[in-house]
Structure formats: structure tokens, C-alpha cells
Amino acid sequence: MRPIWSLLFFLLLTACSGGGQEAPPPEPQAPDRSAACAVCGMTVVDYPGPKAQIFLQDREGPEHFCSTRDFFAYLLEEDGPRDHQIAGMYVHDMARVDWERPHAEKEAAWIPAREAHYVVGSDRRGAMGPTLAPFADRSQAEAFAAEHGGEIRRFGEIERDLVADLPGGGPAQGEHGGH
């Protein structure tokens, strides 16, 4: 009789936990003219450089960011979202999009933010001036850093002080500027 109760208890636990399988992360969504940066409120598609988006468990649709700098500033705030609240995070793969208009491609190259190689401190500017240039492939990040300067960091190596003191300052090039 005891094995039956053990089996029933195991089945009940499995059913309550969803069978141990997590839901897949939501698919990235390209920003449109209505997408405003969750940090600064700027229209995301009006500015150059890499963009980011995050899906939170308790919200429908993504929060968009006009720059990876704003994305990390949001994540690293003391009251920012915690891992258990995040359903998915994506950044542009800058090897596969145009720096000036990364959102212009119908199928923009979004990659999971935690898997990217970030070039920090390059001479390229995004919506808010200096930014972190993400790449899916480390060799492409190395080539970018060789041409534009900077050093390569992984997601877990990016800290609040690094984002706050991002080297290279100055507004975005061309007609777009940060605030």
C-alpha cells in the first residue's frame, strides 16, 4: 500500500511543478514607432546603435530600450527586475544589422542578452552616447574592437559602475543625440 501513496505523491508533485519543464522564453519583438525606451522615454527607432528588450513575467509584451546602456542601467538598478521576474532578454547582434538603423530589418537579428559578447568602450555611439555593442560570435566582437576600440565583456561581467562610468562619452553621431 505504501508504494501506491509514494507514487501518487510523486505524480501530484510533478503535476504541480509543470513536469519540471519551464516555458520557453517569448520571441523577440521588433520595436515600431510606438516603442518608447523604458528608461528615458525616447522613441526607440529614432536612434542608431544596438537596442535591447526584456520580457517580464507579470507583463504582456516587452519593455524596449533605445540603447544597451539604458538596458543595463535598468537591469542593474537596486530595484531592477530579479532573475525570477524575467521571462526573456534580447539584444541586437551588431554583426547582422546596420549600426545606424538596426531596427530597419524586418527580421532583425535578436540574440539572448546573456549569451552575447559585449564590446565596451568603443568609439561607436548609440542613442545615449557610449554604448555596449553586442555580438553573438566572439570573433566578430574581437574584429569590431580591433577597428573601434574597447574591450570584450560577457553579460555577467557588466556591473553598475561600468555602465555608469562608460568610457568614451559624448552624444550619438549625426542628427541624433542623447539627452
Phi and psi in degrees as GROMACS dihedral restraints (atoms count N, CA, C in turn):
[ dihedral_restraints ]
;  ai    aj    ak    al  type     phi  dphi    fc
    3     4     5     6     1   -60.7    20    10
    4     5     6     7     1   -42.3    20    10
    6     7     8     9     1   -60.3    20    10
    7     8     9    10     1   -32.4    20    10
    9    10    11    12     1   -65.4    20    10
   10    11    12    13     1   -44.0    20    10
   12    13    14    15     1   -63.8    20    10
   13    14    15    16     1   -39.4    20    10
   15    16    17    18     1   -63.0    20    10
   16    17    18    19     1   -43.0    20    10
   18    19    20    21     1   -64.7    20    10
   19    20    21    22     1   -44.4    20    10
   21    22    23    24     1   -62.7    20    10
   22    23    24    25     1   -41.5    20    10
   24    25    26    27     1   -62.6    20    10
   25    26    27    28     1   -44.0    20    10
   27    28    29    30     1   -61.8    20    10
   28    29    30    31     1   -45.6    20    10
   30    31    32    33     1   -63.0    20    10
   31    32    33    34     1   -39.2    20    10
   33    34    35    36     1   -64.2    20    10
   34    35    36    37     1   -44.7    20    10
   36    37    38    39     1   -61.9    20    10
   37    38    39    40     1   -42.7    20    10
   39    40    41    42     1   -63.1    20    10
   40    41    42    43     1   -43.1    20    10
   42    43    44    45     1   -64.9    20    10
   43    44    45    46     1   -40.0    20    10
   45    46    47    48     1   -70.7    20    10
   46    47    48    49     1   -28.3    20    10
   48    49    50    51     1   -92.2    20    10
   49    50    51    52     1     4.0    20    10
   51    52    53    54     1    76.2    20    10
   52    53    54    55     1    20.1    20    10
   54    55    56    57     1    77.1    20    10
   55    56    57    58     1    12.4    20    10
   57    58    59    60     1    81.4    20    10
   58    59    60    61     1     2.3    20    10
   60    61    62    63     1  -103.0    20    10
   61    62    63    64     1   133.1    20    10
   63    64    65    66     1   -89.6    20    10
   64    65    66    67     1   151.9    20    10
   66    67    68    69     1   -67.8    20    10
   67    68    69    70     1   143.1    20    10
   69    70    71    72     1   -65.5    20    10
   70    71    72    73     1   152.7    20    10
   72    73    74    75     1   -65.3    20    10
   73    74    75    76     1   152.1    20    10
   75    76    77    78     1   -63.1    20    10
   76    77    78    79     1   154.7    20    10
   78    79    80    81     1   -74.1    20    10
   79    80    81    82     1   143.4    20    10
   81    82    83    84     1   -62.6    20    10
   82    83    84    85     1   151.6    20    10
   84    85    86    87     1  -124.1    20    10
   85    86    87    88     1   123.3    20    10
   87    88    89    90     1   -63.8    20    10
   88    89    90    91     1   136.1    20    10
   90    91    92    93     1   -70.9    20    10
   91    92    93    94     1   151.7    20    10
   93    94    95    96     1  -122.5    20    10
   94    95    96    97     1  -170.3    20    10
   96    97    98    99     1   -61.5    20    10
   97    98    99   100     1   -20.5    20    10
   99   100   101   102     1   -85.7    20    10
  100   101   102   103     1    -9.7    20    10
  102   103   104   105     1   -77.6    20    10
  103   104   105   106     1   117.6    20    10
  105   106   107   108     1  -108.7    20    10
  106   107   108   109     1   145.7    20    10
  108   109   110   111     1   -63.2    20    10
  109   110   111   112     1   132.2    20    10
  111   112   113   114     1   -66.8    20    10
  112   113   114   115     1   -16.7    20    10
  114   115   116   117     1   -97.8    20    10
  115   116   117   118     1   -52.3    20    10
  117   118   119   120     1  -108.9    20    10
  118   119   120   121     1   -12.2    20    10
  120   121   122   123     1    83.7    20    10
  121   122   123   124     1    -1.1    20    10
  123   124   125   126     1   -69.5    20    10
  124   125   126   127     1   150.4    20    10
  126   127   128   129     1   -67.2    20    10
  127   128   129   130     1   120.5    20    10
  129   130   131   132     1   -59.8    20    10
  130   131   132   133     1   -42.1    20    10
  132   133   134   135     1   -78.4    20    10
  133   134   135   136     1    -1.3    20    10
  135   136   137   138     1   -87.9    20    10
  136   137   138   139     1     1.0    20    10
  138   139   140   141     1  -131.5    20    10
  139   140   141   142     1   152.9    20    10
  141   142   143   144     1   -78.9    20    10
  142   143   144   145     1   173.2    20    10
  144   145   146   147     1    88.1    20    10
  145   146   147   148     1   171.1    20    10
  147   148   149   150     1   -66.0    20    10
  148   149   150   151     1   142.9    20    10
  150   151   152   153     1  -110.3    20    10
  151   152   153   154     1   168.4    20    10
  153   154   155   156     1  -143.9    20    10
  154   155   156   157     1   163.4    20    10
  156   157   158   159     1  -151.6    20    10
  157   158   159   160     1   150.4    20    10
  159   160   161   162     1  -135.7    20    10
  160   161   162   163     1   138.4    20    10
  162   163   164   165     1  -107.0    20    10
  163   164   165   166     1   125.3    20    10
  165   166   167   168     1  -102.3    20    10
  166   167   168   169     1   147.7    20    10
  168   169   170   171     1   -56.4    20    10
  169   170   171   172     1   -36.9    20    10
  171   172   173   174     1   -96.1    20    10
  172   173   174   175     1    11.4    20    10
  174   175   176   177     1  -129.0    20    10
  175   176   177   178     1   150.4    20    10
  177   178   179   180     1   -93.8    20    10
  178   179   180   181     1   132.6    20    10
  180   181   182   183     1    79.8    20    10
  181   182   183   184     1   166.6    20    10
  183   184   185   186     1   -88.0    20    10
  184   185   186   187     1   159.4    20    10
  186   187   188   189     1   -92.9    20    10
  187   188   189   190     1   128.7    20    10
  189   190   191   192     1   -99.9    20    10
  190   191   192   193     1   156.4    20    10
  192   193   194   195     1  -134.2    20    10
  193   194   195   196     1   135.6    20    10
  195   196   197   198     1   -75.6    20    10
  196   197   198   199     1   -13.2    20    10
  198   199   200   201     1  -154.3    20    10
  199   200   201   202     1   157.0    20    10
  201   202   203   204     1   -70.0    20    10
  202   203   204   205     1   -23.6    20    10
  204   205   206   207     1   -64.1    20    10
  205   206   207   208     1   -47.6    20    10
  207   208   209   210     1   -63.2    20    10
  208   209   210   211     1   -38.2    20    10
  210   211   212   213     1   -57.7    20    10
  211   212   213   214     1   -49.7    20    10
  213   214   215   216     1   -69.8    20    10
  214   215   216   217     1   -36.0    20    10
  216   217   218   219     1   -58.6    20    10
  217   218   219   220     1   -42.6    20    10
  219   220   221   222     1   -63.2    20    10
  220   221   222   223     1   -48.8    20    10
  222   223   224   225     1   -63.6    20    10
  223   224   225   226     1   -36.4    20    10
  225   226   227   228     1   -93.1    20    10
  226   227   228   229     1     0.0    20    10
  228   229   230   231     1   -63.9    20    10
  229   230   231   232     1   150.8    20    10
  231   232   233   234     1   -58.2    20    10
  232   233   234   235     1   -34.8    20    10
  234   235   236   237     1  -100.3    20    10
  235   236   237   238     1    18.1    20    10
  237   238   239   240     1   -69.5    20    10
  238   239   240   241     1   169.9    20    10
  240   241   242   243     1   -65.5    20    10
  241   242   243   244     1   144.9    20    10
  243   244   245   246     1   -95.9    20    10
  244   245   246   247     1   161.9    20    10
  246   247   248   249     1   -50.5    20    10
  247   248   249   250     1   -42.8    20    10
  249   250   251   252     1   -68.0    20    10
  250   251   252   253     1   -14.6    20    10
  252   253   254   255     1   -93.2    20    10
  253   254   255   256     1   -10.0    20    10
  255   256   257   258     1   -97.8    20    10
  256   257   258   259     1   125.2    20    10
  258   259   260   261     1   -93.8    20    10
  259   260   261   262     1   -25.4    20    10
  261   262   263   264     1  -177.7    20    10
  262   263   264   265     1   151.7    20    10
  264   265   266   267     1  -142.4    20    10
  265   266   267   268     1   136.2    20    10
  267   268   269   270     1  -136.5    20    10
  268   269   270   271     1   151.1    20    10
  270   271   272   273     1  -134.3    20    10
  271   272   273   274     1   160.3    20    10
  273   274   275   276     1   -70.4    20    10
  274   275   276   277     1   142.8    20    10
  276   277   278   279     1   -87.7    20    10
  277   278   279   280     1   104.1    20    10
  279   280   281   282     1   -70.2    20    10
  280   281   282   283     1    -7.7    20    10
  282   283   284   285     1   -77.5    20    10
  283   284   285   286     1   -15.3    20    10
  285   286   287   288     1  -116.7    20    10
  286   287   288   289     1     4.6    20    10
  288   289   290   291     1  -134.3    20    10
  289   290   291   292     1   161.0    20    10
  291   292   293   294     1   -77.7    20    10
  292   293   294   295     1   128.8    20    10
  294   295   296   297     1   -56.9    20    10
  295   296   297   298     1   -42.1    20    10
  297   298   299   300     1   -71.4    20    10
  298   299   300   301     1   -28.7    20    10
  300   301   302   303     1  -142.4    20    10
  301   302   303   304     1    65.8    20    10
  303   304   305   306     1   -64.9    20    10
  304   305   306   307     1   -23.8    20    10
  306   307   308   309     1   -86.9    20    10
  307   308   309   310     1    -5.4    20    10
  309   310   311   312     1   -69.9    20    10
  310   311   312   313     1   -28.4    20    10
  312   313   314   315     1   -69.2    20    10
  313   314   315   316     1   135.5    20    10
  315   316   317   318     1   -60.7    20    10
  316   317   318   319     1   -39.1    20    10
  318   319   320   321     1  -112.6    20    10
  319   320   321   322     1    68.5    20    10
  321   322   323   324     1   -56.7    20    10
  322   323   324   325     1   148.5    20    10
  324   325   326   327     1   -84.1    20    10
  325   326   327   328     1    87.0    20    10
  327   328   329   330     1   -90.5    20    10
  328   329   330   331     1   137.3    20    10
  330   331   332   333     1  -128.5    20    10
  331   332   333   334     1   154.0    20    10
  333   334   335   336     1   -59.6    20    10
  334   335   336   337     1   129.4    20    10
  336   337   338   339     1   -58.9    20    10
  337   338   339   340     1   -35.9    20    10
  339   340   341   342     1   -71.5    20    10
  340   341   342   343     1   -17.2    20    10
  342   343   344   345     1   -97.1    20    10
  343   344   345   346     1    -9.3    20    10
  345   346   347   348     1   -75.3    20    10
  346   347   348   349     1   156.7    20    10
  348   349   350   351     1  -104.0    20    10
  349   350   351   352     1   121.7    20    10
  351   352   353   354     1  -105.3    20    10
  352   353   354   355     1   129.1    20    10
  354   355   356   357     1   -93.4    20    10
  355   356   357   358     1   119.7    20    10
  357   358   359   360     1  -110.0    20    10
  358   359   360   361     1   130.4    20    10
  360   361   362   363     1    90.5    20    10
  361   362   363   364     1    22.6    20    10
  363   364   365   366     1   -78.3    20    10
  364   365   366   367     1   174.2    20    10
  366   367   368   369     1   -87.0    20    10
  367   368   369   370     1    -1.7    20    10
  369   370   371   372     1   -82.7    20    10
  370   371   372   373     1   142.6    20    10
  372   373   374   375     1  -114.8    20    10
  373   374   375   376     1   147.6    20    10
  375   376   377   378     1  -111.3    20    10
  376   377   378   379     1  -160.2    20    10
  378   379   380   381     1   -58.6    20    10
  379   380   381   382     1   -36.1    20    10
  381   382   383   384     1  -108.1    20    10
  382   383   384   385     1    23.6    20    10
  384   385   386   387     1    92.5    20    10
  385   386   387   388     1  -128.7    20    10
  387   388   389   390     1   -62.0    20    10
  388   389   390   391     1   145.5    20    10
  390   391   392   393     1  -146.0    20    10
  391   392   393   394     1   176.4    20    10
  393   394   395   396     1  -107.4    20    10
  394   395   396   397     1   120.2    20    10
  396   397   398   399     1   -91.4    20    10
  397   398   399   400     1   112.0    20    10
  399   400   401   402     1   -89.7    20    10
  400   401   402   403     1   145.0    20    10
  402   403   404   405     1  -139.7    20    10
  403   404   405   406     1   143.1    20    10
  405   406   407   408     1   -72.6    20    10
  406   407   408   409     1   -36.5    20    10
  408   409   410   411     1  -107.3    20    10
  409   410   411   412     1   128.4    20    10
  411   412   413   414     1   -59.9    20    10
  412   413   414   415     1   -37.7    20    10
  414   415   416   417     1   -64.4    20    10
  415   416   417   418     1   -33.2    20    10
  417   418   419   420     1   -71.1    20    10
  418   419   420   421     1   -36.3    20    10
  420   421   422   423     1   -64.3    20    10
  421   422   423   424     1   -41.0    20    10
  423   424   425   426     1   -63.3    20    10
  424   425   426   427     1   -42.3    20    10
  426   427   428   429     1   -64.0    20    10
  427   428   429   430     1   -41.7    20    10
  429   430   431   432     1   -62.5    20    10
  430   431   432   433     1   -45.5    20    10
  432   433   434   435     1   -64.8    20    10
  433   434   435   436     1   -35.7    20    10
  435   436   437   438     1   -64.4    20    10
  436   437   438   439     1   -35.5    20    10
  438   439   440   441     1   -85.2    20    10
  439   440   441   442     1   -37.2    20    10
  441   442   443   444     1  -115.4    20    10
  442   443   444   445     1     0.9    20    10
  444   445   446   447     1    82.6    20    10
  445   446   447   448     1   175.4    20    10
  447   448   449   450     1   104.4    20    10
  448   449   450   451     1   174.6    20    10
  450   451   452   453     1  -128.7    20    10
  451   452   453   454     1   155.2    20    10
  453   454   455   456     1   -93.9    20    10
  454   455   456   457     1   132.6    20    10
  456   457   458   459     1  -130.8    20    10
  457   458   459   460     1   152.2    20    10
  459   460   461   462     1   -93.7    20    10
  460   461   462   463     1   164.6    20    10
  462   463   464   465     1   -50.4    20    10
  463   464   465   466     1   -49.6    20    10
  465   466   467   468     1   -69.3    20    10
  466   467   468   469     1   -11.2    20    10
  468   469   470   471     1   -93.8    20    10
  469   470   471   472     1    -2.2    20    10
  471   472   473   474     1   -93.4    20    10
  472   473   474   475     1   117.5    20    10
  474   475   476   477     1  -114.7    20    10
  475   476   477   478     1   164.8    20    10
  477   478   479   480     1   -55.1    20    10
  478   479   480   481     1   -45.4    20    10
  480   481   482   483     1   -62.3    20    10
  481   482   483   484     1   -38.1    20    10
  483   484   485   486     1   -61.3    20    10
  484   485   486   487     1   -44.7    20    10
  486   487   488   489     1   -68.3    20    10
  487   488   489   490     1   -43.2    20    10
  489   490   491   492     1   -64.7    20    10
  490   491   492   493     1   -34.3    20    10
  492   493   494   495     1  -107.6    20    10
  493   494   495   496     1    28.8    20    10
  495   496   497   498     1   -50.6    20    10
  496   497   498   499     1   123.0    20    10
  498   499   500   501     1   -68.4    20    10
  499   500   501   502     1   156.6    20    10
  501   502   503   504     1   100.7    20    10
  502   503   504   505     1   -12.5    20    10
  504   505   506   507     1    10.3    20    10
  505   506   507   508     1   173.6    20    10
  507   508   509   510     1   105.1    20    10
  508   509   510   511     1   153.9    20    10
  510   511   512   513     1   -74.0    20    10
  511   512   513   514     1   168.3    20    10
  513   514   515   516     1   -60.7    20    10
  514   515   516   517     1   151.4    20    10
  516   517   518   519     1   -75.5    20    10
  517   518   519   520     1   156.5    20    10
  519   520   521   522     1    81.6    20    10
  520   521   522   523     1  -153.0    20    10
  522   523   524   525     1   -76.7    20    10
  523   524   525   526     1   -13.5    20    10
  525   526   527   528     1   -92.9    20    10
  526   527   528   529     1   143.2    20    10
  528   529   530   531     1  -140.2    20    10
  529   530   531   532     1   157.6    20    10
  531   532   533   534     1   -81.4    20    10
  532   533   534   535     1  -175.1    20    10
